Amino acid sequence: MKRFCALLLALALLLPAALADEVWTPREAPAVRASLSQEEKDAAVQAILDKGEFLFKGVVGQRYTCMNLKWLKESAPTDVIALLWACDDVTHGGWGVLGVESSGKQIEIKAAADQPDQVRLRLITIQELMELTGAATPGELRGLTIGAWNGGRIAGLYYLSGEVAQEMLDYQARVEDAEQIIHTYTGELSNPNAIENAKSLYAYLREINGKACLTGQMESTWKGSPDYEMNFIEKHTGRLPALRGLDFMHNDFAGVTRRAIAWWEKGGIPSICWHTGADFASGYNESKDHDLNWDEAFTPGSATYNRLINDMDRAVPYLQQLEDAGVPVLWRPFHELDGGWFWWSKGGSENFVKLWQMMYSRYTDHWGLDNLIWVLGYSGNGGDMAAWYPGDSYVDVLGADSYTAGANGHLYAECLSVAPQGMPVIFHECGSIPTQEEMLQANAPWALFMVWHTDHLTNGQFNTPESLNVIYNSDHFITLDELPPLAR
């Protein structure tokens, strides 16, 4: 039956979307959180700000410098500096857009994604400034400057003291409490029809979560052989990684499928991501485009909607081949979802959630792909991760990418704050491999790491042959030869 469905898909891709008798729509998604409307929150915040002291409002790139330090030095540690900020650059990709500086020390404020129509709020207590600068009292604070760059704009700056400061802090706490994620996770895969091998692999991931760490390596395909990285690791460690990272980029569907099957038959775990434009038939450069009409993208029957669902179907016959071969896949589409540099995050968190749910429903409900373990992959930005979470019904594994050395404990903690209890949390892209000691010290027991390809593995800047040998021969890190039988 599955092969027949795959044949139907191949035929459907040759026909114009307009010939379809009826328009497919995704399943109705359950509520992810009890959220307040943005208009309601903006109005409540502004009402509190109006009770405070207005300090500044600027244009893109304009900085604020405190010329009168009297209010700062006479403030209380519990008083608040309320910063409304925005990023007006639609191509901006998540780097710092504001910097709050005092006494030569700086707090960098990043844009989790470029949402130029959204003004965001950042509260900075005087106590936070004191801790940043090492001041024992507010009177020891030496200046306050807020810089703006990369399209950053100070949309409003206020000083809130006494009861007004507490009112703002209390309101923000109530909003955060009201908008907590509604978790329904039971420890099983989100797809109840998952194949046995997917269930087996997922049970193993849950078993080692927080206790051990799988080794993983992303492949490249332009170094003469797609086994370039694998050969390098085996040469210097005598072992191979448990997980092989693959990419459907540039329509390498057949090659990725062939290598994923071979890796599974070798005893390993395949993971697949997809650098592509919104046409799902291109590569890295196109993945950074920002011209998708998001309103039309989710309007059933529109040209953009029809094109989007038909184009994302390009991968279906190949994922079906993997299922027919009994191969489960750690499926990591739309990775670095909150980064702002790929098209899938440039519509903001609400549109991203709809996109993720659309692909999940299209692949699982419509095409019956039952071999996918859905991996939600955040960037290293951190910030408001919860807003980007599609819900427990659509996610099996959660993690983040970071090319900052070390175990990135703060990032692990943020992932843990979003993931339901017991869901595997993984480090699905990194440059340098964190050691077991670094993970212990940072309280970041990632269940898996995956080093990016080529230079990140081989040039000695991120990892050395010596450090690889230690990692790959450590009892804490699981290599391919140490994996239990996962096929049933």
C-alpha positions in Angstrom: 0.0 0.0 0.0 2.8 2.4 0.9 4.5 1.8 -2.4 1.2 2.5 -4.2 0.9 5.8 -2.3 4.5 6.7 -3.3 3.6 6.0 -7.0 0.5 8.2 -6.7 2.7 11.0 -5.2 5.2 10.7 -8.1 2.3 11.1 -10.5 0.7 14.0 -8.6 4.0 15.9 -8.7 3.7 16.0 -12.5 0.2 17.6 -12.4 -0.6 21.2 -11.8 -2.0 21.9 -8.3 -5.1 23.4 -10.0 -6.2 20.0 -11.2 -6.7 18.7 -7.6 -10.4 18.0 -6.9 -10.2 19.4 -3.4 -7.7 21.3 -1.3 -5.8 19.4 1.4 -5.6 21.1 4.7 -3.6 20.1 7.8 -5.2 18.6 10.9 -6.5 21.1 13.4 -3.7 21.7 15.9 -4.4 21.6 19.7 -3.6 24.7 21.7 0.1 24.8 22.6 -0.3 27.4 25.3 -3.0 29.6 26.7 -1.8 32.8 25.1 -2.9 36.4 25.5 -3.3 38.5 22.4 -0.4 40.7 21.5 -2.7 43.8 21.5 -3.8 43.0 25.0 -0.2 42.6 26.3 1.0 45.8 24.5 -1.8 47.9 26.0 -1.2 46.6 29.5 2.5 47.2 29.3 2.1 50.7 27.9 -0.4 51.6 30.7 2.3 50.7 33.3 5.1 52.4 31.3 3.0 55.6 31.3 3.2 55.7 35.1 7.0 55.8 34.9 9.6 58.3 33.6 10.1 58.5 29.9 13.8 58.7 29.0 14.3 58.2 25.2 13.1 57.0 21.8 15.4 56.6 18.8 15.6 55.7 15.2 17.5 52.7 13.7 21.2 52.8 14.8 20.8 55.7 17.3 22.2 55.1 20.7 21.1 56.5 24.1 23.6 58.0 26.6 22.5 58.9 30.0 23.6 62.6 30.5 22.1 63.0 34.0 23.2 60.3 36.4 21.3 61.6 39.4 18.3 59.3 38.9 20.5 56.3 38.3 22.7 56.8 41.3 19.7 57.5 43.6 17.7 54.5 42.3 16.9 51.4 44.4 18.2 48.0 43.4 14.6 46.9 42.8 13.9 49.7 40.3 13.6 48.9 36.6 14.8 50.2 33.3 12.2 49.2 30.8 13.4 48.9 27.2 11.1 48.6 24.2 13.2 47.5 21.3 12.8 46.4 17.7 14.9 45.3 14.7 13.9 46.9 11.4 16.2 45.0 9.2 14.3 42.2 7.4 17.5 40.4 6.5 18.8 40.5 10.1 19.8 37.1 11.3 19.9 37.0 15.1 23.1 38.7 16.1 23.2 41.4 18.8 21.1 44.4 17.9 21.4 46.3 21.2 24.0 46.7 23.9 23.3 48.0 27.4 26.6 49.3 28.8 27.5 50.6 32.3 30.9 51.0 33.8 32.5 49.4 30.8 30.4 46.2 31.1 27.8 45.2 28.5 24.6 43.2 28.2 24.0 42.2 24.6 20.4 41.9 23.5 19.8 39.7 20.4 16.9 39.4 18.0 15.7 35.8 18.1 14.3 36.4 14.6 13.7 39.4 12.4 10.1 40.5 13.2 10.2 44.2 12.2 6.5 44.7 13.1 7.1 43.5 16.7 8.3 45.7 19.5 9.7 43.7 22.3 10.1 44.4 26.0 13.3 43.9 28.0 13.3 44.7 31.8 16.7 45.4 33.4 16.7 45.9 37.1 19.2 48.2 38.8 20.3 45.1 40.7 21.2 43.5 37.4 23.3 46.5 36.4 25.0 46.4 39.8 25.8 42.7 39.4 27.1 43.3 35.9 29.5 46.0 36.9 30.4 44.8 40.4 28.9 47.9 42.0 27.9 47.5 45.7 25.3 50.3 45.6 23.5 52.1 42.8 25.6 55.2 43.7 28.7 53.3 42.3 27.2 52.9 38.8 29.1 55.0 36.3 27.0 55.8 33.3 24.4 54.1 31.1 24.6 53.7 27.4 22.4 51.7 25.0 23.9 51.2 21.6 22.0 50.0 18.5 23.2 48.2 15.4 22.2 45.6 12.8 18.9 47.4 12.3 18.3 47.7 16.0 16.0 50.5 17.3 15.2 51.8 20.8 11.4 52.1 20.5 11.0 53.5 24.0 13.1 53.7 27.2 11.5 54.2 30.7 12.6 54.4 34.3 10.2 52.6 36.7 10.7 53.0 40.4 9.0 51.8 43.5 5.5 50.4 43.1 5.5 51.0 39.4 8.6 48.8 38.9 7.0 46.1 41.0 3.8 46.3 39.1 5.7 45.8 35.8 7.6 42.8 37.2 4.4 41.3 38.6 2.6 41.7 35.3 5.4 40.1 33.3 5.5 37.2 35.7 1.7 36.7 35.3 2.0 36.7 31.6 4.8 34.1 31.6 2.8 32.0 34.0 -0.4 32.3 31.8 1.5 31.4 28.7 3.2 28.2 29.9 3.3 25.4 27.4 0.5 22.8 27.7 2.4 19.5 27.8 0.7 16.2 26.9 3.9 14.2 26.3 3.7 10.5 27.5 7.1 9.3 26.5 5.9 7.8 23.3 6.5 9.0 19.7 4.1 11.7 18.6 3.0 9.4 15.7 1.1 6.5 17.2 1.5 4.6 13.9 5.3 4.7 14.0 7.1 1.7 12.7 8.7 -0.7 15.2 12.3 0.3 14.4 11.4 4.0 15.0 9.9 3.0 18.4 13.0 1.0 19.2 15.3 3.8 18.4 13.2 6.3 20.3 13.1 4.1 23.4 16.9 3.9 23.3 17.2 7.7 23.0 15.0 8.1 26.1 17.0 5.4 27.9 20.4 7.2 27.5 19.0 10.7 27.9 20.9 12.4 30.7 23.1 9.4 31.2 25.3 9.0 28.1 26.0 10.8 24.8 25.8 9.5 21.3 28.6 10.6 18.9 27.5 12.2 15.7 29.1 13.6 12.6 27.8 15.6 9.6 28.9 14.4 6.2 30.1 16.5 3.3 29.9 15.5 -0.3 32.5 17.7 -2.0 35.8 16.2 -0.7 36.0 13.4 -3.1 33.9 11.0 -1.0 30.9 11.4 1.3 32.9 9.3 3.7 35.6 12.0 4.1 34.6 12.8 7.7 33.9 9.2 8.7 37.3 8.1 7.3 39.1 10.9 9.2 37.4 9.9 12.5 38.1 6.2 12.0 41.8 7.0 11.2 42.4 8.9 14.4 40.1 7.0 16.8 39.6 3.5 15.5 35.9 4.0 15.7 32.9 5.5 13.8 30.2 7.9 15.1 26.9 6.4 16.1 25.0 9.0 14.1 25.5 10.2 10.5 24.2 13.6 9.6 22.8 14.0 6.0 21.2 16.8 4.0 18.7 16.8 1.2 20.3 20.1 -0.1 20.5 20.6 -3.9 18.0 17.7 -4.4 20.5 15.0 -3.3 17.5 12.8 -2.4 18.7 9.6 -4.0 22.3 9.9 -2.6 21.1 10.7 0.9 18.6 7.8 0.8 21.2 5.4 -0.3 23.7 6.5 2.4 21.1 6.5 5.1 20.1 2.9 4.3 23.7 1.8 4.3 24.4 3.5 7.6 21.4 1.9 9.2 22.4 -1.5 7.9 25.9 -0.8 9.3 24.2 -0.5 12.7 24.1 3.3 12.9 21.5 6.1 13.2 20.7 8.4 10.2 19.7 12.1 10.7 18.5 14.2 7.8 18.2 18.0 7.6 17.4 20.1 4.6 19.0 23.4 3.4 16.6 24.6 0.8 14.6 27.5 -0.3 10.8 27.6 -0.1 10.8 25.7 -3.4 12.3 22.7 -1.6 14.5 22.2 -4.6 17.5 24.3 -4.0 20.4 24.9 -1.5 22.0 27.1 1.1 21.8 30.4 -0.6 18.1 30.0 -1.3 17.5 28.9 2.3 18.3 32.5 3.4 15.7 34.1 1.1 12.9 36.1 2.7 10.3 36.6 0.0 7.6 34.1 1.0 4.1 35.5 1.3 3.2 34.1 4.7 -0.5 35.1 4.6 -1.0 33.3 1.3 1.2 30.4 2.5 -1.5 29.3 5.0 -4.5 30.2 2.9 -5.8 26.9 1.5 -6.3 27.0 -2.3 -4.0 30.0 -2.9 -1.2 29.6 -5.4 1.4 30.0 -2.7 -0.3 27.4 -0.5 -0.6 24.9 -3.3 3.0 25.4 -4.4 4.3 25.1 -0.8 2.6 21.8 0.0 3.4 20.3 -3.4 7.0 21.4 -3.2 7.6 20.0 0.3 6.3 16.7 -1.1 9.6 16.3 -3.1 11.1 14.4 -0.2 8.2 12.1 0.4 9.1 9.3 -2.1 12.6 9.1 -0.7 11.5 9.1 3.0 9.0 6.4 1.9 11.9 4.4 0.5 13.6 4.6 3.8 10.5 3.4 5.6 10.1 0.5 3.1 13.7 -0.5 4.1 12.8 -0.3 7.8 15.0 2.8 8.4 13.9 5.3 11.1 15.2 8.8 10.6 15.9 11.6 13.0 14.1 14.1 10.8 15.4 17.7 11.5 13.6 20.0 9.0 13.7 23.8 9.4 16.7 23.7 11.7 18.0 26.7 13.7 14.3 27.7 13.6 14.6 30.8 15.7 17.8 32.1 14.2 16.4 34.6 11.7 18.8 33.7 8.9 16.7 31.0 7.2 13.4 31.7 5.4 11.4 29.5 7.7 12.1 31.7 10.7 11.7 35.1 8.9 7.9 35.1 9.3 8.2 35.0 13.1 7.3 32.4 15.6 3.6 32.1 14.9 4.1 31.4 11.2 6.9 29.0 11.9 4.7 26.9 14.2 2.1 26.8 11.4 4.7 25.7 8.9 6.1 23.0 11.1 2.6 21.7 11.9 1.7 21.8 8.2 4.7 19.6 7.2 4.1 17.2 10.1 0.5 16.7 9.1 1.3 16.5 5.4 3.9 13.9 5.9 2.3 11.9 8.7 -1.5 12.2 8.2 -1.6 12.6 4.4 1.3 10.5 3.1 1.5 8.1 6.1 5.3 8.4 6.7 5.7 6.5 9.9 9.5 6.2 10.2 10.2 9.8 11.1 11.3 10.9 14.6 10.7 14.7 14.5 13.6 16.8 15.8 12.9 20.4 16.7 16.2 22.2 16.3 16.8 25.7 17.9 19.7 28.0 17.1 22.2 29.1 19.7 20.5 32.4 20.1 18.5 31.5 23.1 15.7 33.8 24.2 12.0 33.2 23.9 12.2 29.5 22.8 8.7 28.7 24.0 7.0 30.9 21.4 8.5 28.7 18.6 7.4 25.4 20.1 4.8 23.6 17.9 3.4 21.4 20.6 4.0 17.9 22.0 1.8 16.4 19.3 4.4 17.5 16.7 7.8 17.0 18.4 9.8 13.9 19.5 13.2 15.3 20.2 14.3 18.9 21.1 17.7 20.5 20.9 19.9 23.3 19.7 22.9 24.2 17.6 25.9 26.2 18.9 29.4 26.8 17.6 30.5 28.3 21.0 33.0 26.0 22.6 32.1 24.1 25.7 28.9 22.5 26.9 26.7 25.6 26.5 24.9 25.0 29.8 22.7 28.0 29.4 21.4 26.7 26.1 20.7 23.3 27.5 18.8 24.8 30.4 16.6 26.8 28.0 15.9 23.7 25.9 15.0 21.9 29.1 12.6 24.7 30.1 10.7 24.1 26.8 10.8 20.3 26.5 8.4 18.2 28.4 9.9 16.0 31.1 11.6 13.0 29.7 11.9 14.2 26.1 15.5 13.6 24.7 17.5 16.9 24.5 20.3 16.9 22.0 23.2 19.1 20.7 22.6 18.5 17.0 25.2 20.9 15.6 28.5 22.0 17.1 32.0 22.9 16.2 34.0 21.7 19.3 32.8 18.6 21.1 32.1 19.3 24.7 33.9 16.9 27.1 32.1 14.8 29.7 33.7 17.1 32.4 32.4 20.2 30.7 28.9 18.7 30.5 29.0 17.8 34.2 30.2 21.3 35.2 27.6 23.0 33.1 24.8 20.6 34.1 24.3 20.0 30.4 24.0 16.2 29.8 23.3 16.4 26.1 22.0 13.0 24.7 23.8 13.5 21.4 26.3 15.8 19.7 26.9 16.2 16.0 30.0 18.0 14.7 29.6 20.0 11.5 31.5 18.8 8.5 34.9 19.5 6.9 37.0 22.1 8.7 35.0 21.9 11.9 36.3 18.4 12.2 39.6 18.4 10.4 41.5 21.7 10.7 42.5 21.3 14.3 40.9 24.6 15.4 37.7 23.1 16.8 38.8 19.5 17.5 42.2 17.8 17.3 43.0 14.2 16.5 44.0 13.8 20.1 40.8 15.2 21.5 38.7 13.1 19.1 40.5 10.0 20.2 39.7 10.8 23.9 36.1 11.4 23.2 35.5 8.4 20.9 37.2 6.1 23.4 35.4 7.4 26.4 32.9 5.3 28.3 30.5 8.2 28.3 30.3 8.7 24.5 28.7 5.9 22.5 30.1 5.1 19.1 28.7 3.0 16.3 30.2 -0.3 17.5 28.7 0.3 20.9 25.1 0.7 19.8 22.7 -2.0 20.7 20.7 -3.7 17.9 17.9 -1.3 17.1 16.2 -3.1 14.2 13.3 -5.5 15.0 
